[in-house]
């Protein structure tokens, strides 16, 4: 009888300890999860009579179709203005994009992913009496990782590996600028914070 009672207590204790461990385990992604990330930046710089202001707002949202595959969308708005006392210059831009990610270890606290994304953007530049508008399209392949610091928050690092961009001014007869880039530039790693619902 003692052996049965001790075995029952041991099993109960192991089950309780295992449940506690599951409750305190940090993060990971699963099918149906939604995450948000992005950037908000405001910069003000003054040098002598020259004043520079810039603002960027770029939210992103993603949804896990399966445990390994997430799709998402992003929007970006940026604006900057320079005033040197004689001539004003301003730039503004708007972009939309979509991305897909494949996560290699989604349920873990530390997970790796590959990302394929496409973006469309427009811009409007003014310098004194001169003005120019244009638009562009880009596609890129990148790699990254997430590390969960809690069950809902993760730190994300990402680097571009392969990209192609084309930009063309709206002016008649203007030539487009095409850019192809290959290789991981570890000086251009981006860091962010994700919140998972």
C-alpha positions, 0 to 999 in steps of 0.5 A: 500500500505504501508503494502505491501511495508513494507512486501516486504522490510521485506522479502527482508531483511530476504532473504539477511540476510539468504543468508549472514548467509549461506555464513559465516557458517563454513564447513560441508561435503556433497556428492562428497566432497574430503578431505586430511589429514595425517602426515609429521614428521622429528625428530633429537636427539643427546645425547653425541655421539649418534645421532637419526634421523627419518622421517615419511610421511603418507598422506590420502585422502577420498571421500564422496560416500553419505552425511554420508559415506566416503571411503579413502586410505592411504600410509605411509613411515617411516625411522629411523637411530641411530648412537652411534659411534660404531654400526649403526641401521636403520629401514624402513617401508612402509604401505598401507591402506583403511578406511571407515567412517560413519558421523552422522552429516556431514553437520554441523560445528561439526560432529562425525564419526565411522571409520573402517580401514585395513592396510598392512605394511612391515618393514626392520630392520638392527643392525650392521651386523644383519638384519631382514624383515617382514610384517604385517596386521591390522584392527581397529575400531575407533571414531572421530570428525571434527570441521570446523574452516573455510569452507575448514579446519577442526580440527580432533580428533580420538581414537582407540576403537578395533584393531587386528594386526599380524606381522611376520618376513620373517625368516624361522621358525619365529613366528608371533606376534598377538595383540588384543586391546579393549578400548578407550585409551584417552592418545592416541588421535590423532589430525590432520587438514583436507582440504576439496575440 
